[in-house]
Amino acid sequence: MASLKERIIQVLVDDKLISQEQLGQALKTQHDKGGQLSEILVKSGLIDEDKLFIAMSKVFLKPSIDINRFKINPEVLKIIPANICRQYQLIPISKLGDTITLAMADPLNILALDDIKSLTGYKINPIIADLRKIMQAIGEHYAESSSKAIIEDLIQGMDKLDDIQLVSQIKEAEISVDELGRLILQAPIVSFVDKTLADAVNRKASDILIEPQETKLRIRFRIDGILQPLRENPKSMIALVVSRLKVISGLNIAEHRLPQDGRFKMKCGEREVDFRVSVLPSSFGEKVAIRILDKAQVKLALDSLGFQEKAFSDLKECAMRPYGMILVCGPTGSGKTTTLYSLIKLVDKPRVNIITVEDPVEFQLPGINQVNVHSDIGLTFAAALRSILRQDPNVIMVGEIRDSQTVDIAIKSALTGHLVFSTLHTTTAGAAPVRLINMGIEPFLINSAVSCIVAQRLVRVLCQKCKQAYELKDDIAEKLKLRLSQDGPYMFYRPKGCAGCFNSGYSGRTLLVEVLLLSPKIKGLVMNKAQEHIIKQAARQEGMQTLREDGIQKAMRGITSLEEVLRVSAADQ
């Protein structure tokens, strides 16, 4: 009788899901490097997971389900521990009488079936499910259950101590420092905080907001730029959670009246993740905002950020000049710092001396001299820039132009043979010259120093596994003033949601960009102190693609949705 592996291979070949040549290639990889054949086939792109799942269903002759459409009772999860589920790649999904139904990647695994039967005392009804979805379900359901257990343990532990019950009745400031210090070292609160941080990293969140409210403690994650509620916890946890975060951030747990800032690192798997912590006193306790700085999630290659071909070429050409200024514009959270770091990486060579001034330094760049601003001791952007110019730099990065003093020094640095990168808070590229003039910079200095201006926004990327195509009606296209090709329908894509994107329909972010080159025509307008819309109109005539136009193109290619483009960009006049 043929083995299970041989039967699966036979189905794959007979149904023409893979060719003999592809099969031979996969078997050779398995022989050389080891591993499961199914994983090799999927990872090498020879077959997608859905087709493989169908083939395995035929071999096993067992009913199959989509776990994502199945609501699992939390009581059923208690029957089998999480470690056993991971070991045998299964998850209990229902119980009827003395029989439990298991979703299994391999329903013919006799060893697993016997062990589960002995462990639980229940009869087993195995059904087949996709392995990837099983492991996702284990992570989601058992993580939720574990989190609830931690909260319950914490509350129970508090109930056992009379003095701790006062947390919900008195102000945080009235709890003794010694008492807080003792409480935050207890296992439940340590586990709760660690679990929350790990969840945020695993879900690729950029920020964690811990917000005390009148009757509860609310925790939210910012994922792909959008705040998403995680859970609501008892108000009694506020003091303990905040104090635990203060301790690991090196902050003063006795100070509740003033804002505090700190940092800490946490090892997640094989990588270290930096966390930047900001504590702000509020009406119901201290609010904590945590910025997650995960180098593994940050792409510092300029060509991977989302620039269209012309915009990329124009920006790269300006960055390779020996002197001049490049300004990156956009609101807070639009990815300006990442673009600056990518420019630094582009020009970084052993013969080049690069110095940055930042508030604060977000990522440590190897071989780059980075200065952290400390305004409280007089080390401002302007003061740091004056000192930097005596350090013989070739390239200077100024994290943010905030005042006339800083911009004056930055402009003069660009005029004296330095390449300067910096950011400015304006909505469009055309608004940057107007803003500089309003800050007291003479137009001729702007024309002489500034090479190009980049305006950008971040939009969410559609999940490539579940996005849906649709045709945009002509009247809506007309209303939006879409200047598109008239050949064929206006095809766009919308989010749907699946397990891979946590049912959001989006996964990751990309840039919408406009790059304004200071051509002779644009310089003439700057000299005449022209308004933003005049500069923008002239730049479009010279070939500049606006934020809205860049977004429309990316929406038509299925990178993002039209809704996302409209959310972050203004209509072109």
C-alpha positions as CSV (number, residue, x, y, z in Angstrom):
1,M,0.0,0.0,0.0
2,A,1.3,3.5,-0.9
3,S,2.4,5.8,1.8
4,L,0.6,9.0,2.7
5,K,3.3,11.0,1.0
6,E,3.1,9.0,-2.1
7,R,-0.7,9.3,-2.2
8,I,-0.5,13.1,-1.9
9,I,2.1,13.3,-4.6
10,Q,-0.1,11.2,-6.9
11,V,-3.1,13.4,-6.4
12,L,-1.0,16.6,-7.0
13,V,0.4,15.1,-10.3
14,D,-2.9,13.6,-11.5
15,D,-4.8,16.8,-10.9
16,K,-2.0,18.7,-12.7
17,L,-1.5,20.9,-9.7
18,I,2.3,20.4,-10.2
19,S,4.4,19.0,-13.0
20,Q,6.8,16.1,-12.7
21,E,9.7,18.6,-13.2
22,Q,8.4,20.7,-10.3
23,L,8.0,17.6,-8.2
24,G,11.5,16.6,-8.9
25,Q,12.8,20.0,-8.0
26,A,10.9,19.9,-4.6
27,L,12.1,16.4,-3.8
28,K,15.7,17.4,-4.5
29,T,15.3,20.4,-2.1
30,Q,13.9,18.1,0.5
31,H,16.8,15.7,0.1
32,D,19.4,18.5,0.3
33,K,17.9,20.6,3.1
34,G,15.3,18.4,4.8
35,G,11.9,19.6,5.9
36,Q,8.3,18.7,4.9
37,L,7.5,18.4,1.2
38,S,4.3,20.4,1.6
39,E,6.1,23.3,3.1
40,I,8.8,23.2,0.4
41,L,6.1,23.2,-2.3
42,V,4.4,26.3,-0.8
43,K,7.5,28.3,0.1
44,S,9.0,27.8,-3.4
45,G,5.8,29.0,-5.0
46,L,5.2,25.8,-6.9
47,I,1.6,25.5,-5.4
48,D,-0.5,27.7,-3.2
49,E,-1.8,26.6,0.1
50,D,-5.5,26.4,-0.9
51,K,-4.7,23.9,-3.8
52,L,-2.5,21.8,-1.5
53,F,-5.3,21.7,1.1
54,I,-7.8,20.4,-1.5
55,A,-5.4,17.7,-2.6
56,M,-4.9,16.6,1.0
57,S,-8.6,16.5,1.6
58,K,-8.9,14.0,-1.2
59,V,-6.2,11.8,0.2
60,F,-7.5,11.8,3.8
61,L,-11.1,11.3,2.8
62,K,-12.2,13.4,5.8
63,P,-14.5,16.3,6.0
64,S,-12.8,19.7,5.9
65,I,-13.6,23.1,7.4
66,D,-12.4,26.7,7.2
67,I,-11.5,27.6,10.8
68,N,-11.8,31.3,10.1
69,R,-15.6,30.8,9.6
70,F,-15.9,28.7,12.8
71,K,-16.7,30.2,16.2
72,I,-14.9,28.3,18.8
73,N,-16.3,28.0,22.3
74,P,-13.7,29.1,24.9
75,E,-14.8,26.3,27.2
76,V,-13.7,23.7,24.5
77,L,-10.2,25.2,24.4
78,K,-9.7,24.3,28.1
79,I,-9.9,20.6,27.2
80,I,-6.5,20.5,25.5
81,P,-3.5,22.6,26.5
82,A,-1.9,25.0,24.0
83,N,1.4,23.2,24.0
84,I,-0.3,19.9,23.0
85,C,-2.2,21.7,20.2
86,R,1.1,23.1,18.8
87,Q,2.9,19.8,19.1
88,Y,0.3,17.9,17.1
89,Q,-0.9,20.9,14.9
90,L,-4.6,20.7,15.9
91,I,-7.2,22.7,17.8
92,P,-10.5,21.6,19.5
93,I,-13.5,23.3,17.9
94,S,-16.6,21.8,19.4
95,K,-17.8,19.2,22.0
96,L,-21.0,17.1,21.8
97,G,-21.6,14.7,24.6
98,D,-18.5,12.6,25.1
99,T,-17.0,13.5,21.7
100,I,-14.8,16.4,20.8
101,T,-14.1,17.5,17.2
102,L,-10.6,18.3,16.3
103,A,-9.4,20.4,13.4
104,M,-6.2,18.7,12.3
105,A,-3.6,19.2,9.6
106,D,-3.1,15.5,9.5
107,P,-6.3,13.7,10.7
108,L,-4.6,10.3,10.1
109,N,-2.0,10.9,12.8
110,I,-2.8,7.9,15.0
111,L,-0.2,8.9,17.6
112,A,-1.9,12.3,18.1
113,L,-5.4,10.8,18.2
114,D,-4.4,8.2,20.8
115,D,-2.6,10.8,23.0
116,I,-5.5,13.2,22.9
117,K,-8.0,10.4,23.7
118,S,-5.8,9.3,26.7
119,L,-5.3,12.9,27.9
120,T,-8.9,14.0,27.7
121,G,-11.0,10.8,28.1
122,Y,-13.1,11.9,25.1
123,K,-13.9,10.2,21.8
124,I,-12.2,12.0,18.9
125,N,-13.9,13.2,15.7
126,P,-11.0,14.4,13.4
127,I,-11.6,16.8,10.5
128,I,-9.0,18.3,8.2
129,A,-8.1,22.0,8.1
130,D,-5.4,24.2,6.6
131,L,-2.2,24.0,8.7
132,R,-1.5,27.7,8.5
133,K,-5.0,28.6,9.7
134,I,-4.8,26.0,12.5
135,M,-1.6,27.6,13.9
136,Q,-3.1,31.1,13.5
137,A,-6.1,30.0,15.4
138,I,-4.0,28.5,18.2
139,G,-2.1,31.8,18.5
140,E,-5.2,33.9,18.6
141,H,-7.6,31.8,20.7
142,Y,-5.0,30.6,23.3
143,A,-3.4,34.0,23.5
144,E,-6.8,35.5,24.3
145,S,-7.5,32.9,26.9
146,S,-4.1,33.3,28.4
147,S,-4.5,37.0,28.6
148,K,-7.9,36.6,30.3
149,A,-6.3,34.2,32.8
150,I,-3.6,36.7,33.6
151,I,-6.1,39.4,34.3
152,E,-8.2,37.0,36.4
153,D,-5.1,36.0,38.4
154,L,-4.2,39.6,38.9
155,I,-7.6,40.5,40.2
156,Q,-7.8,37.5,42.4
157,G,-4.4,38.3,43.8
158,M,-5.5,41.8,44.6
159,D,-8.7,40.6,46.3
160,K,-6.6,38.5,48.7
161,L,-4.8,41.6,50.0
162,D,-6.8,44.2,51.8
163,D,-4.3,47.0,51.3
164,I,-4.2,46.4,47.5
165,Q,-8.0,46.8,47.2
166,L,-7.5,50.5,47.9
167,V,-6.1,51.0,44.4
168,S,-9.7,51.2,43.0
169,Q,-10.8,53.6,45.8
170,I,-8.0,56.1,46.2
171,K,-5.8,58.2,44.0
172,E,-2.7,56.6,42.5
173,A,-0.5,59.1,44.2
174,E,-1.6,57.9,47.6
175,I,-0.2,54.4,47.1
176,S,3.1,54.1,48.7
177,V,6.1,53.7,46.5
178,D,7.3,50.7,48.5
179,E,3.9,49.0,48.0
180,L,3.9,49.6,44.3
181,G,7.5,48.4,44.0
182,R,6.5,45.1,45.6
183,L,3.3,44.7,43.6
184,I,4.8,45.3,40.1
185,L,7.3,42.5,40.6
186,Q,4.6,39.9,41.1
187,A,4.2,37.4,38.3
188,P,0.7,38.3,37.1
189,I,1.4,41.9,36.3
190,V,4.8,41.2,34.8
191,S,3.1,38.6,32.6
192,F,0.3,40.9,31.6
193,V,2.6,43.7,30.5
194,D,5.0,41.4,28.7
195,K,2.1,39.7,26.9
196,T,0.7,43.0,25.8
197,L,4.1,44.1,24.4
198,A,4.6,40.8,22.7
199,D,1.1,41.0,21.1
200,A,1.9,44.4,19.8
201,V,5.1,43.3,18.2
202,N,3.6,40.2,16.7
203,R,0.7,42.2,15.2
204,K,3.2,44.7,13.8
205,A,1.8,47.7,15.7
206,S,3.6,51.0,15.7
207,D,2.2,52.3,18.9
208,I,0.5,51.1,22.1
209,L,-1.8,53.5,24.0
210,I,-2.6,52.7,27.6
211,E,-5.4,55.0,28.6
212,P,-6.9,55.3,32.1
213,Q,-10.6,56.1,32.0
214,E,-13.2,56.7,34.7
215,T,-14.3,53.1,35.1
216,K,-11.7,51.1,33.1
217,L,-8.3,50.8,31.7
218,R,-8.3,50.9,27.9
219,I,-5.5,49.5,25.7
220,R,-5.3,50.2,22.0
221,F,-2.8,49.3,19.2
222,R,-2.0,51.5,16.2
223,I,-1.7,49.1,13.3
224,D,-1.0,50.4,9.8
225,G,-1.7,53.9,11.1
226,I,-5.2,53.0,12.4
227,L,-6.0,52.7,16.2
228,Q,-7.6,49.4,17.0
229,P,-9.0,48.5,20.5
230,L,-7.4,45.6,22.1
231,R,-9.1,45.1,25.4
232,E,-10.7,46.9,28.3
233,N,-9.4,46.0,31.8
234,P,-10.4,46.8,35.4
235,K,-9.6,50.3,36.6
236,S,-7.8,48.7,39.5
237,M,-5.0,47.7,37.1
238,I,-4.0,51.3,36.2
239,A,-1.4,52.0,38.9
240,L,0.2,48.5,38.5
241,V,0.5,48.6,34.7
242,V,1.8,52.1,34.6
243,S,4.3,51.5,37.4
244,R,5.6,48.3,35.8
245,L,6.2,50.3,32.6
246,K,8.0,53.0,34.5
247,V,10.3,50.6,36.2
248,I,11.4,48.9,33.0
249,S,11.8,52.3,31.3
250,G,14.0,53.7,34.1
251,L,11.4,56.3,35.2
252,N,10.5,57.6,38.6
253,I,7.4,55.6,39.9
254,A,6.9,58.2,42.7
255,E,6.3,61.0,40.2
256,H,2.7,61.3,39.1
257,R,2.4,65.0,38.4
258,L,4.9,65.6,35.6
259,P,5.3,64.0,32.1
260,Q,8.2,61.5,31.8
261,D,10.0,60.0,28.8
262,G,12.0,56.8,28.8
263,R,13.1,53.8,26.7
264,F,13.7,50.1,27.1
265,K,14.5,47.0,25.0
266,M,12.8,43.6,24.8
267,K,13.9,40.5,23.1
268,C,11.3,39.1,20.8
269,G,12.4,35.8,19.4
270,E,15.8,36.3,17.9
271,R,15.6,40.1,17.6
272,E,15.7,43.0,20.0
273,V,12.9,45.6,19.8
274,D,13.2,49.1,21.1
275,F,10.3,50.8,22.9
276,R,10.0,54.5,23.5
277,V,7.8,55.4,26.4
278,S,5.9,58.7,27.1
279,V,3.9,59.1,30.4
280,L,1.4,61.9,30.6
281,P,-0.7,62.8,33.7
282,S,-4.4,62.8,33.0
283,S,-7.7,63.2,34.8
284,F,-8.0,59.5,35.7
285,G,-4.4,58.5,36.0
286,E,-1.3,58.5,33.9
287,K,-1.7,57.8,30.2
288,V,1.2,55.9,28.5
289,A,2.1,56.0,24.8
290,I,4.6,53.5,23.7
291,R,6.3,53.8,20.3
292,I,7.6,50.4,19.0
293,L,10.8,50.7,17.1
294,D,11.3,47.4,15.4
295,K,14.2,47.4,12.9
296,A,12.9,44.2,11.4
297,Q,9.8,46.0,10.2
298,V,11.5,49.1,8.8
299,K,12.8,49.1,5.2
300,L,15.6,51.6,4.8
301,A,16.1,51.1,1.1
302,L,14.8,54.1,-0.9
303,D,13.5,52.0,-3.7
304,S,11.3,49.9,-1.4
305,L,9.3,52.8,0.2
306,G,6.8,53.2,-2.7
307,F,8.3,55.9,-5.0
308,Q,7.2,55.9,-8.6
309,E,9.9,55.7,-11.2
310,K,10.2,59.4,-12.0
311,A,9.9,60.6,-8.4
312,F,12.5,58.1,-7.4
313,S,14.9,59.1,-10.2
314,D,14.5,62.9,-9.4
315,L,15.0,62.4,-5.7
316,K,18.0,60.1,-6.2
317,E,19.7,62.6,-8.6
318,C,19.3,65.4,-6.0
319,A,20.6,63.2,-3.2
320,M,23.8,62.3,-5.1
321,R,24.8,66.0,-5.5
322,P,27.7,67.1,-3.3
323,Y,25.7,70.0,-1.7
324,G,22.2,71.4,-1.4
325,M,19.1,70.8,0.7
326,I,16.4,68.1,0.4
327,L,13.2,68.8,2.5
328,V,10.7,66.0,3.3
329,C,7.3,67.3,4.2
330,G,4.2,65.8,5.7
331,P,2.2,65.6,8.9
332,T,3.2,63.6,12.0
333,G,3.3,59.9,11.3
334,S,3.7,60.2,7.6
335,G,7.1,58.3,7.5
336,K,9.4,61.3,7.1
337,T,12.1,60.0,9.4
338,T,12.2,56.7,7.5
339,T,12.7,58.5,4.2
340,L,15.5,60.6,5.8
341,Y,17.2,57.4,7.1
342,S,16.8,55.8,3.6
343,L,18.5,58.9,2.1
344,I,21.3,58.6,4.6
345,K,21.8,54.9,3.7
346,L,21.9,55.9,0.0
347,V,24.7,58.4,0.4
348,D,26.6,56.5,3.2
349,K,30.1,55.6,2.0
350,P,33.4,55.2,3.9
351,R,34.7,58.6,2.6
352,V,31.6,60.5,3.7
353,N,31.3,62.0,7.2
354,I,27.6,61.9,8.1
355,I,26.2,63.6,11.3
356,T,22.5,63.6,12.3
357,V,20.6,65.8,14.9
358,E,17.4,64.1,16.1
359,D,14.8,64.4,18.8
360,P,14.9,61.6,19.7
361,V,17.2,59.2,17.8
362,E,14.8,56.5,16.7
363,F,17.2,54.0,15.2
364,Q,20.9,53.5,15.7
365,L,22.5,53.5,12.2
366,P,25.9,51.7,12.0
367,G,28.7,54.1,11.2
368,I,26.6,57.2,11.5
369,N,27.3,59.9,14.1
370,Q,23.9,60.6,15.7
371,V,23.2,63.4,18.2
372,N,20.2,63.4,20.5
373,V,18.7,66.8,21.2
374,H,18.3,67.8,24.9
375,S,16.4,71.1,25.0
376,D,16.3,71.2,28.8
377,I,20.1,71.6,29.0
378,G,20.3,73.9,26.0
379,L,21.2,71.3,23.3
380,T,18.6,72.5,20.7
381,F,18.6,71.8,17.0
382,A,20.2,75.2,16.4
383,A,22.9,74.7,19.1
384,A,23.7,71.2,17.8
385,L,24.0,72.4,14.2
386,R,26.5,75.1,15.2
387,S,28.7,72.5,16.8
388,I,28.3,70.0,14.0
389,L,29.6,72.4,11.4
390,R,33.0,72.3,13.3
391,Q,33.0,68.5,13.0
392,D,33.9,68.6,9.2
393,P,30.7,66.9,8.0
394,N,29.8,66.1,4.4
395,V,26.2,65.3,5.0
396,I,24.0,66.7,7.8
397,M,20.6,65.4,8.7
398,V,18.3,67.7,10.8
399,G,15.4,65.7,12.3
400,E,13.0,68.6,12.1
401,I,13.1,72.3,11.2
402,R,11.1,74.0,14.0
403,D,12.2,77.6,14.1
404,S,13.9,80.3,12.1
405,Q,17.2,79.8,13.8
406,T,17.4,76.2,12.8
407,V,16.3,76.8,9.2
408,D,18.8,79.7,8.9
409,I,21.7,77.6,9.9
410,A,20.5,74.6,7.7
411,I,20.2,76.9,4.7
412,K,23.7,78.4,5.2
413,S,25.1,74.9,5.7
414,A,23.7,73.9,2.3
415,L,25.1,77.0,0.7
416,T,28.6,76.3,2.1
417,G,29.1,72.9,0.5
418,H,27.1,70.5,2.7
419,L,24.4,68.1,1.7
420,V,21.5,68.7,4.1
421,F,18.4,66.5,4.7
422,S,15.6,67.7,6.9
423,T,11.8,67.7,7.5
424,L,9.2,70.4,7.5
425,H,5.6,70.3,8.6
426,T,3.6,71.3,5.5
427,T,0.8,69.5,3.7
428,T,2.2,69.7,0.1
429,A,5.6,70.2,-1.6
430,G,4.4,73.5,-3.0
431,A,3.7,74.9,0.5
432,A,7.3,74.4,1.7
433,P,8.8,77.5,0.0
434,V,5.8,79.6,1.3
435,R,6.5,78.3,4.8
436,L,10.2,79.0,4.6
437,I,9.5,82.6,3.5
438,N,7.1,83.0,6.4
439,M,9.9,81.9,8.7
440,G,12.1,84.8,7.5
441,I,14.2,83.1,4.8
442,E,14.8,85.3,1.7
443,P,13.5,83.7,-1.5
444,F,17.0,83.9,-3.2
445,L,18.5,81.8,-0.4
446,I,15.7,79.2,-0.9
447,N,16.5,79.1,-4.6
448,S,20.2,78.8,-4.0
449,A,20.1,76.1,-1.3
450,V,17.0,73.8,-1.8
451,S,17.4,71.1,-4.5
452,C,14.0,69.4,-4.2
453,I,11.0,69.1,-1.8
454,V,9.3,65.8,-1.1
455,A,5.7,65.6,0.3
456,Q,4.4,62.3,1.4
457,R,1.6,60.4,3.1
458,L,1.3,56.8,4.4
459,V,-1.5,54.6,3.2
460,R,-2.4,51.1,4.1
461,V,-1.6,48.3,1.6
462,L,-4.3,45.9,0.6
463,C,-4.0,42.3,1.7
464,Q,-2.9,40.6,-1.5
465,K,-4.7,37.4,-0.4
466,C,-8.2,38.7,0.0
467,K,-8.5,42.0,-1.9
468,Q,-11.5,42.2,-4.3
469,A,-11.6,43.9,-7.7
470,Y,-14.6,46.1,-8.7
471,E,-15.5,48.5,-11.4
472,L,-15.8,52.2,-10.5
473,K,-18.9,53.9,-11.9
474,D,-18.3,56.6,-14.5
475,D,-20.3,59.2,-12.5
476,I,-18.1,58.6,-9.4
477,A,-14.9,58.8,-11.5
478,E,-16.2,62.1,-12.9
479,K,-17.1,63.4,-9.5
480,L,-13.6,62.6,-8.3
481,K,-12.1,64.2,-11.4
482,L,-10.1,61.1,-12.2
483,R,-8.0,61.8,-15.3
484,L,-7.6,58.2,-16.3
485,S,-7.4,56.4,-19.6
486,Q,-10.7,56.0,-21.3
487,D,-9.8,52.6,-22.7
488,G,-11.9,50.1,-20.7
489,P,-13.5,50.3,-17.3
490,Y,-12.0,52.0,-14.2
491,M,-10.9,48.9,-12.2
492,F,-10.1,49.3,-8.5
493,Y,-9.7,47.0,-5.5
494,R,-11.4,47.0,-2.0
495,P,-10.5,45.2,1.3
496,K,-12.3,42.1,2.3
497,G,-10.5,40.6,5.3
498,C,-9.0,37.2,6.2
499,A,-7.0,35.5,8.9
500,G,-3.7,36.6,7.4
501,C,-4.6,40.3,7.8
502,F,-6.6,39.9,11.1
503,N,-9.8,40.6,9.1
504,S,-8.8,44.2,8.4
505,G,-8.3,43.8,4.7
506,Y,-4.9,45.6,4.9
507,S,-1.4,44.5,5.7
508,G,1.5,47.0,5.8
509,R,1.8,50.5,4.5
510,T,3.3,52.3,1.5
511,L,4.0,55.9,0.5
512,L,2.1,58.4,-1.6
513,V,4.7,60.9,-2.8
514,E,5.1,64.1,-4.8
515,V,8.6,65.4,-5.6
516,L,9.0,69.1,-6.5
517,L,12.2,70.0,-8.3
518,L,13.2,73.7,-8.1
519,S,13.4,74.3,-11.8
520,P,14.1,77.8,-13.3
521,K,10.3,78.3,-13.6
522,I,9.6,77.3,-10.0
523,K,12.5,79.4,-8.8
524,G,11.0,82.4,-10.6
525,L,7.7,81.8,-8.8
526,V,9.5,81.6,-5.4
527,M,11.3,84.8,-6.1
528,N,7.9,86.5,-6.7
529,K,6.6,84.9,-3.4
530,A,3.9,83.0,-5.3
531,Q,1.2,81.2,-3.4
532,E,1.1,77.4,-2.9
533,H,-1.5,76.6,-5.6
534,I,0.4,78.6,-8.3
535,I,3.6,76.7,-7.5
536,K,1.8,73.4,-7.5
537,Q,0.1,74.2,-10.9
538,A,3.4,75.0,-12.5
539,A,5.1,71.9,-11.1
540,R,2.3,69.7,-12.5
541,Q,2.8,71.3,-15.9
542,E,6.5,70.3,-15.7
543,G,5.5,66.7,-15.0
544,M,5.2,66.5,-11.2
545,Q,2.8,63.8,-10.0
546,T,0.7,64.9,-7.0
547,L,-0.1,62.9,-3.9
548,R,-3.6,62.3,-5.2
549,E,-2.4,61.2,-8.7
550,D,0.2,58.9,-7.2
551,G,-2.5,57.4,-5.0
552,I,-4.9,56.8,-7.9
553,Q,-2.3,55.0,-9.8
554,K,-1.4,52.7,-6.9
555,A,-5.1,52.1,-6.3
556,M,-5.6,51.0,-9.9
557,R,-2.7,48.6,-9.5
558,G,-4.2,47.0,-6.5
559,I,-1.6,48.2,-4.0
560,T,-4.1,50.2,-1.9
561,S,-7.7,51.1,-2.0
562,L,-9.4,54.3,-3.4
563,E,-10.8,54.9,0.1
564,E,-7.3,55.1,1.6
565,V,-6.1,57.5,-1.1
566,L,-9.1,59.8,-0.5
567,R,-8.5,59.6,3.3
568,V,-5.0,61.0,3.2
569,S,-4.8,63.2,0.1
570,A,-6.6,66.4,-1.0
571,A,-8.1,66.9,-4.5
572,D,-6.0,68.6,-7.1
573,Q,-7.4,72.0,-8.3
